Amino acid sequence: MKLLPIYIIEDLEQLKTVSDPLRAKVLQYLIEKAYTGQQLAKLLGMARAKVHYHLNELEKHGFISVVRTELKNGIVQKFYRAIARGFIPGEKLLPYVSEVENYYRERTLSVLANARRRAITAPEEAFQIPSPDRTQWPIIMTQVEVKMSKEKYAAWLRKFRDLIYELDAQQEEHGDWYYLTTVGFRTNEPSFDPVDEEEER
């Protein structure tokens, strides 16, 4: 099954369905690969019945589908997978500000939780530094706060997204796997104190 690059959410009930914190987490797993309800219940440390309820809701609203079945101990196991790599609310849902906000907040938290999980399970060599030359490092850990107009920030994000798409398009058959995630959003105030130029001297 080939995943769609992006699925546009057009229905308010769909948006509410995927804004649930647990469903957002389940969907994040299913974007990566196919799982059974039992496998997801184990990953999430939850009862199978509860996970199956959320799987049914996601399937009913068109976010996931059964990609294969296997017979194990006389029981048919269904493997679910997300239908797309990303999900975004359509234009007609933008007036529903709180629902769209809830969706993106949960999506951001889900991405961050996934990044944390991936960092914990990464191999030791993932965090080894091959040389003192930072331009040769295969890892990046960056936090930055910037103050600028919405228009200038949006223009920079367009260029950044283009770089991500360029990276994705350059994949090779042979090589190592790398994981890259990015989140960015508006805040009320900075959390880093500004650096005084006098202090740097």
Secondary structure, DSSP 8 states (H G I E B T S, - for coil): ---BS-EEE--HHHHHHHTSHHHHHHHHHHHHS-B-HHHHHHHHT--HHHHHHHHHHHHHTTSEEEEEEEEETTEEEEEEEESBS-EEE-GGGTT-HHHHHHHHHHHHHHHHHHHHHHHHHS-GGGG----S-GGG-S-----------HHHHHHHHHHHHHHHHHHHHT--SSS------------SS-SS----HHHH-
